[in-house]
Amino acid sequence: MKVTYVHAGLAAFFFLAYSGRALAEETPPNDTEYFQYGVAVAAEAALSGGDVCPSAADDPCILGSGGGLAIRVGYRARGPWYFGGAYEFSRHESSNLLRLGVLQQVRAEGSYYFDRGQRASGFLAGGFGLHLYGSESSAETGGGVATLGGGVEFQISATTVVGGAVMYRLLVPRAWTDSAGVRRADRFLGFGVAHLLAFEFTLEVREPLPRW
């Protein structure tokens, strides 16, 4: 499952990067403020279960790779900055320890764009927030999340952009005991860590904001 998500994410990301050559046309510099919103498809590859998944061979990992959707809204400044928030809902492999492993994230995000007056713009992005993990809508644990990465955004019309990004995510969940009686994420003052690599593919709309 992990290999499938990684390969699918890489293939789609490189396809977007290749397609961006045809879109790299000169466009006017960004001198307008925008309200920007949209959705993203996210593939979350588990790099390491860390303290969430014990190293013992007979203890299965409760947090594996997965995928889901994100909703994102924010403010795009006249310059190179974007600030906003995102809610992500993704399903993850849980070695049958959960009926349906669901990871929910709420993040504050920021991006810096290398805008060179072209339809294709690279960017760096980061964020932080909170997460919940459990079976379906219930939560067995929760804690902080931080993310850092970058990608490429393509302007396909005056108001529509698509893009792809690769993001590292650090989860810091609170310790809990699962249904098999295994204590998890109990290392640093009652918290643990887990590491994910996310591939995001976005479709967003920009609405110009009136000038003051």
Residue frames relative to the residue before (quaternion, step in Angstrom):
aa qw qx qy qz dx dy dz
M 1.0000 0.0000 0.0000 0.0000 0.00 0.00 0.00
K 0.6444 0.5321 -0.3169 0.4485 3.56 0.98 -0.91
V 0.6631 0.5026 -0.3049 0.4634 3.57 0.91 -0.92
T 0.6266 0.5500 -0.3365 0.4378 3.58 0.99 -0.81
Y 0.6830 0.4764 -0.2974 0.4671 3.60 0.83 -0.93
V 0.6579 0.5112 -0.3195 0.4514 3.60 0.92 -0.85
H 0.6827 0.4823 -0.2959 0.4623 3.60 0.83 -0.93
A 0.6538 0.5036 -0.3195 0.4657 3.58 0.93 -0.84
G 0.6615 0.5102 -0.3106 0.4535 3.57 0.96 -0.82
L 0.6737 0.4919 -0.2983 0.4638 3.57 0.89 -0.90
A 0.6452 0.5280 -0.3249 0.4465 3.59 0.94 -0.85
A 0.6916 0.4675 -0.2850 0.4711 3.58 0.87 -0.91
F 0.6449 0.5258 -0.3321 0.4442 3.59 0.98 -0.77
F 0.6891 0.4632 -0.2906 0.4755 3.60 0.88 -0.88
F 0.5876 0.5545 -0.3696 0.4590 3.59 1.14 -0.54
L 0.6516 0.5012 -0.3113 0.4767 3.57 1.00 -0.84
A 0.6539 0.5158 -0.3190 0.4522 3.58 0.95 -0.84
Y 0.6550 0.5025 -0.3103 0.4713 3.59 1.00 -0.82
S 0.6614 0.5074 -0.3055 0.4602 3.57 0.95 -0.88
G 0.5922 0.6113 -0.3609 0.3812 3.57 1.11 -0.59
R 0.5324 0.6254 -0.4158 0.3905 3.59 1.15 -0.39
A 0.6829 0.4817 -0.2849 0.4695 3.55 0.98 -0.84
L 0.6957 0.4660 -0.2696 0.4755 3.58 1.18 -0.49
A 0.5383 0.6577 -0.3892 0.3551 3.57 1.25 -0.24
E 0.2395 0.7627 -0.5490 0.2440 3.56 0.59 1.21
E 0.5946 -0.5748 0.4156 0.3786 3.54 -1.19 0.48
T 0.0003 -0.7782 0.6276 -0.0224 3.56 -0.99 0.89
P 0.6181 -0.5433 0.3922 0.4110 3.60 -1.14 0.42
P 0.5589 -0.5986 0.4391 0.3694 3.63 -1.05 0.61
N 0.5585 -0.6201 0.4376 0.3347 3.54 -1.17 0.58
D 0.1125 0.8015 -0.5762 0.1139 3.60 -0.27 1.28
T 0.6246 0.5007 -0.3337 0.4978 3.58 1.25 0.48
E 0.3787 -0.6890 0.5667 0.2465 3.55 -1.14 0.68
Y 0.1264 -0.8134 0.5670 0.0309 3.58 -1.01 0.85
F 0.2898 -0.6329 0.6753 0.2439 3.47 -1.40 0.43
Q 0.0657 -0.8323 0.5496 -0.0309 3.57 -0.49 1.21
Y 0.1013 0.7938 -0.5897 0.1088 3.58 -0.84 0.99
G 0.2134 0.7847 -0.5637 0.1444 3.54 -1.21 0.49
V 0.4725 -0.6435 0.5241 0.2967 3.51 -1.34 -0.33
A 0.1441 -0.7723 0.6132 0.0828 3.53 -1.29 0.42
V 0.2923 -0.6861 0.6337 0.2056 3.52 -1.22 0.66
A 0.0904 -0.8227 0.5613 -0.0012 3.57 -0.70 1.08
A 0.1231 -0.7430 0.6541 0.0700 3.55 -1.01 0.93
E 0.1374 -0.8166 0.5601 0.0246 3.57 -0.57 1.21
A 0.1180 -0.7988 0.5887 0.0387 3.58 -0.42 1.22
A 0.3781 -0.7304 0.5263 0.2155 3.58 -0.83 1.01
L 0.2458 -0.7725 0.5707 0.1309 3.58 -0.51 1.17
S 0.7737 -0.1505 0.1367 0.6001 3.55 0.95 -0.94
G 0.4090 -0.7137 0.5160 0.2391 3.55 -0.95 0.91
G 0.2720 -0.8019 0.4956 0.1932 3.57 1.27 -0.25
D 0.8217 -0.1806 0.1682 0.5138 3.54 -0.94 -0.93
V 0.5469 0.6124 -0.3999 0.4074 3.59 1.25 -0.26
C 0.7670 0.2480 -0.1305 0.5772 3.57 1.11 -0.70
P 0.3620 -0.7518 0.5048 0.2213 3.63 -0.37 1.16
S 0.5389 -0.6518 0.4391 0.3030 3.54 -1.16 0.63
A 0.5095 0.6549 -0.4298 0.3561 3.60 1.18 -0.32
A 0.5273 -0.6778 0.4177 0.2966 3.57 -0.88 0.98
D 0.7120 0.4564 -0.2685 0.4612 3.60 1.07 -0.65
D 0.6203 0.4928 -0.3528 0.4979 3.60 1.29 0.16
P 0.2730 -0.7974 0.5110 0.1688 3.64 -0.22 1.19
C 0.5309 -0.6332 0.4663 0.3158 3.53 -1.24 0.53
I 0.3122 -0.7803 0.5196 0.1540 3.55 -0.80 1.03
L 0.7471 0.2917 -0.1842 0.5682 3.61 1.28 -0.23
G 0.0517 0.8122 -0.5754 0.0813 3.56 -0.29 1.28
S 0.7498 -0.3465 0.2835 0.4872 3.56 -1.24 -0.44
G 0.0369 0.8064 -0.5885 0.0456 3.54 -1.21 0.45
G 0.2018 -0.7697 0.5906 0.1343 3.52 -1.30 -0.26
G 0.1141 0.8001 -0.5821 0.0897 3.54 -1.21 0.47
L 0.5649 -0.5852 0.4762 0.3342 3.51 -1.30 -0.49
A 0.1400 -0.7651 0.6218 0.0919 3.54 -1.25 0.55
I 0.2194 -0.7285 0.6338 0.1397 3.53 -1.21 0.67
R 0.0467 -0.8249 0.5624 -0.0340 3.56 -0.75 1.05
V 0.0181 0.7681 -0.6396 0.0250 3.57 -1.03 0.86
G 0.1986 0.8054 -0.5418 0.1352 3.56 -1.05 0.64
Y 0.4931 -0.6305 0.5313 0.2773 3.48 -1.45 -0.11
R 0.1454 -0.7732 0.6136 0.0674 3.57 -0.81 1.07
A 0.3288 -0.7770 0.5120 0.1610 3.54 -0.52 1.24
R 0.6648 -0.4829 0.3748 0.4293 3.56 -1.32 0.16
G 0.7010 0.4480 -0.2583 0.4911 3.56 1.09 -0.67
P 0.7867 -0.3673 0.2378 0.4355 3.59 -1.14 -0.59
W 0.6246 0.6081 -0.3232 0.3683 3.62 1.21 -0.08
Y 0.0867 -0.7401 0.6643 0.0585 3.50 -1.32 0.63
F 0.0162 -0.7789 0.6269 0.0004 3.58 -1.04 0.84
G 0.2326 0.7873 -0.5430 0.1766 3.56 -0.87 0.89
G 0.3980 -0.6888 0.5463 0.2620 3.49 -1.31 -0.42
A 0.1373 -0.7911 0.5934 0.0568 3.56 -1.22 0.48
Y 0.1388 -0.7295 0.6610 0.1080 3.50 -1.28 0.62
E 0.0513 -0.8131 0.5798 -0.0142 3.58 -0.74 1.09
F 0.1020 -0.7700 0.6298 0.0070 3.53 -1.04 0.95
S 0.1136 0.8178 -0.5511 0.1212 3.60 -0.48 1.16
R 0.3553 -0.7169 0.5660 0.1985 3.54 -1.17 0.72
H 0.0927 -0.8227 0.5608 0.0037 3.59 -0.88 0.95
E 0.5537 -0.5807 0.4851 0.3477 3.53 -1.26 0.55
S 0.0608 -0.8326 0.5505 -0.0025 3.59 -0.84 0.95
S 0.4809 -0.6941 0.4213 0.3307 3.61 1.24 0.39
N 0.6223 -0.5862 0.3109 0.4153 3.56 1.15 0.80
L 0.4466 0.6721 -0.4703 0.3572 3.59 1.18 0.42
L 0.7315 0.2354 -0.1655 0.6182 3.56 1.32 -0.35
R 0.5596 -0.5990 0.4406 0.3659 3.58 -1.07 0.65
L 0.7655 -0.1040 0.0978 0.6274 3.57 0.99 -0.89
G 0.2490 -0.8084 0.5169 0.1315 3.56 -0.17 1.28
V 0.0112 0.8111 -0.5807 0.0687 3.57 -0.56 1.18
L 0.1421 -0.7678 0.6228 0.0486 3.53 -0.92 1.07
Q 0.0744 -0.7859 0.6136 0.0198 3.56 -0.80 1.05
Q 0.0545 -0.7988 0.5992 -0.0034 3.54 -0.98 0.93
V 0.0751 -0.7364 0.6698 0.0587 3.54 -1.17 0.75
R 0.0155 0.8409 -0.5348 0.0821 3.56 -0.49 1.21
A 0.2930 -0.6555 0.6591 0.2236 3.52 -1.30 0.55
E 0.0811 -0.8386 0.5383 -0.0227 3.58 -0.76 1.05
G 0.0461 -0.7724 0.6319 0.0448 3.51 -1.28 0.47
S 0.0916 -0.7936 0.6005 0.0337 3.56 -1.12 0.69
Y 0.1849 -0.7424 0.6328 0.1192 3.52 -1.24 0.63
Y 0.2049 -0.8144 0.5381 0.0729 3.59 -0.61 1.18
F 0.3074 -0.7083 0.6065 0.1894 3.52 -1.09 0.83
D 0.0063 0.8480 -0.5267 0.0584 3.55 0.52 1.26
R 0.0195 -0.8122 0.5816 -0.0402 3.56 -0.55 1.22
G 0.6346 -0.5634 0.3244 0.4180 3.56 1.13 0.64
Q 0.5798 0.5534 -0.3865 0.4564 3.57 1.11 0.63
R 0.6258 -0.5479 0.3980 0.3871 3.55 -1.26 0.36
A 0.7157 0.3626 -0.2304 0.5506 3.59 1.14 -0.57
S 0.0199 0.8032 -0.5923 0.0603 3.57 -0.74 1.10
G 0.3247 -0.7238 0.5748 0.2008 3.55 -0.92 0.90
F 0.0373 -0.8068 0.5894 0.0160 3.57 -1.17 0.47
L 0.2864 -0.6837 0.6384 0.2073 3.49 -1.41 0.38
A 0.0638 -0.8168 0.5733 -0.0078 3.57 -0.98 0.82
G 0.0301 0.7827 -0.6212 0.0217 3.52 -1.24 0.55
G 0.0699 0.8080 -0.5832 0.0474 3.54 -1.23 0.29
F 0.1390 -0.7615 0.6258 0.0959 3.51 -1.37 0.11
G 0.1759 0.7914 -0.5728 0.1212 3.55 -1.22 0.41
L 0.5913 -0.5556 0.4557 0.3661 3.52 -1.20 -0.70
H 0.1133 -0.7839 0.6051 0.0807 3.57 -1.22 0.48
L 0.1615 -0.7309 0.6531 0.1151 3.51 -1.39 0.43
Y 0.0248 -0.7946 0.6066 0.0089 3.58 -1.04 0.75
G 0.3080 0.7392 -0.5528 0.2305 3.53 -0.92 0.97
S 0.6592 -0.4863 0.3882 0.4223 3.54 -1.28 -0.36
E 0.8262 -0.0593 -0.0297 0.5595 3.54 -0.65 1.23
S 0.8246 -0.2206 0.1482 0.4995 3.61 -0.79 -0.93
S 0.5677 0.5871 -0.3973 0.4184 3.62 1.23 -0.13
A 0.2881 -0.7557 0.5664 0.1582 3.56 -1.23 0.47
E 0.2099 -0.7766 0.5835 0.1114 3.57 -0.77 1.05
T 0.7879 0.0068 0.0004 0.6158 3.54 1.19 -0.51
G 0.0046 0.7833 -0.6217 -0.0039 3.54 -1.32 0.18
G 0.1411 0.7859 -0.5920 0.1094 3.52 -1.27 0.26
G 0.7379 -0.4139 0.3077 0.4353 3.52 -1.21 -0.56
V 0.0952 -0.7581 0.6392 0.0871 3.53 -1.35 0.29
A 0.0541 -0.7665 0.6395 0.0244 3.54 -1.10 0.81
T 0.0799 -0.8110 0.5796 0.0075 3.57 -1.03 0.76
L 0.0227 0.7880 -0.6125 0.0579 3.56 -1.13 0.75
G 0.3303 0.7412 -0.5371 0.2304 3.58 -0.94 0.85
G 0.2648 -0.7554 0.5707 0.1832 3.55 -1.16 -0.61
G 0.0198 -0.8080 0.5888 -0.0050 3.53 -1.31 0.13
V 0.4801 -0.6247 0.5325 0.3093 3.51 -1.33 -0.50
E 0.1279 -0.7773 0.6128 0.0623 3.56 -1.04 0.85
F 0.1648 -0.7937 0.5830 0.0555 3.58 -0.97 0.96
Q 0.2768 -0.7466 0.5830 0.1615 3.56 -0.86 0.98
I 0.1331 -0.8284 0.5419 0.0496 3.59 -0.39 1.22
S 0.7724 0.0251 -0.0630 0.6315 3.59 1.29 -0.15
A 0.7294 -0.4255 0.2912 0.4495 3.56 -1.27 0.02
T 0.8018 0.2688 -0.1217 0.5196 3.59 1.12 -0.62
T 0.7217 0.4237 -0.2327 0.4956 3.63 1.21 -0.13
V 0.0182 -0.7855 0.6186 -0.0073 3.55 -0.99 0.90
V 0.1322 -0.7432 0.6474 0.1049 3.54 -1.25 0.56
G 0.0343 0.8290 -0.5567 0.0407 3.55 -1.12 0.47
G 0.2111 -0.7446 0.6159 0.1469 3.49 -1.38 0.11
A 0.0100 -0.8054 0.5921 -0.0256 3.57 -1.05 0.74
V 0.2247 -0.7159 0.6416 0.1594 3.52 -1.32 0.47
M 0.0137 -0.8317 0.5506 -0.0701 3.56 -0.58 1.21
Y 0.2971 -0.7093 0.6107 0.1889 3.55 -1.04 0.84
R 0.0892 -0.7943 0.5996 0.0400 3.57 -0.96 0.88
L 0.1591 -0.7569 0.6299 0.0710 3.55 -0.99 0.96
L 0.1320 -0.7810 0.6083 0.0520 3.57 -0.68 1.15
V 0.0972 -0.7700 0.6293 0.0396 3.56 -1.03 0.85
P 0.0029 -0.8444 0.5352 -0.0223 3.62 0.25 1.24
R 0.5157 -0.6120 0.5054 0.3226 3.52 -1.28 0.47
A 0.5881 -0.6012 0.4111 0.3516 3.59 -1.08 0.72
W 0.0935 0.7735 -0.6242 0.0574 3.55 -1.17 0.70
T 0.3831 -0.6850 0.5670 0.2502 3.56 -1.34 0.26
D 0.3345 -0.7772 0.4981 0.1896 3.60 -0.66 1.10
S 0.7438 -0.4278 0.2877 0.4254 3.55 -1.36 0.03
A 0.6657 0.4789 -0.3033 0.4853 3.62 1.23 -0.38
G 0.5602 -0.6358 0.3728 0.3782 3.57 1.28 0.09
V 0.4973 0.6467 -0.4324 0.3841 3.60 1.25 0.33
R 0.3535 -0.7255 0.5558 0.1995 3.56 -0.89 0.98
R 0.0647 -0.8300 0.5535 -0.0223 3.57 -0.70 1.08
A 0.8525 0.1676 -0.1426 0.4742 3.52 -1.29 0.62
D 0.4838 0.6576 -0.4345 0.3804 3.58 1.07 0.68
R 0.3526 0.7519 -0.4857 0.2727 3.54 0.30 1.25
F 0.8066 0.1990 -0.0857 0.5500 3.57 0.68 -1.10
L 0.8071 -0.2666 0.1429 0.5070 3.59 -0.11 1.31
G 0.7470 -0.4048 0.2122 0.4828 3.56 0.96 0.89
F 0.6724 0.4192 -0.3034 0.5292 3.60 1.24 0.37
G 0.1723 -0.7640 0.6100 0.1202 3.56 -1.31 0.32
V 0.3636 -0.7131 0.5477 0.2438 3.56 -1.28 -0.20
A 0.0135 -0.7493 0.6614 0.0307 3.53 -1.32 0.49
H 0.2582 -0.7901 0.5474 0.0972 3.56 -1.12 0.73
L 0.0402 -0.7905 0.6110 -0.0153 3.57 -0.89 1.03
L 0.1915 -0.7255 0.6437 0.1503 3.54 -1.31 0.46
A 0.1424 -0.8295 0.5395 0.0249 3.55 -0.50 1.24
F 0.1630 -0.7345 0.6516 0.0967 3.53 -1.17 0.80
E 0.0729 -0.8247 0.5607 -0.0121 3.58 -0.54 1.20
F 0.0737 -0.7675 0.6367 0.0153 3.54 -1.09 0.86
T 0.0943 -0.8696 0.4833 -0.0377 3.52 -0.28 1.34
L 0.0907 -0.7222 0.6807 0.0828 3.49 -1.39 0.50
E 0.0750 0.8265 -0.5463 0.1134 3.57 -0.47 1.20
V 0.2931 -0.7374 0.5913 0.1439 3.52 -1.27 0.62
R 0.2041 -0.7653 0.6005 0.1096 3.54 -1.08 0.82
E 0.0864 -0.7701 0.6305 0.0436 3.54 -0.97 0.93
P 0.4216 -0.7244 0.4778 0.2631 3.61 -0.56 1.10
L 0.3181 -0.7295 0.5776 0.1814 3.55 -1.07 0.82
P 0.5313 -0.6351 0.4419 0.3451 3.61 -0.97 0.72
R 0.4701 -0.6543 0.5138 0.2948 3.54 -1.14 0.68
W 0.4383 -0.6824 0.5145 0.2783 3.53 -1.11 0.69
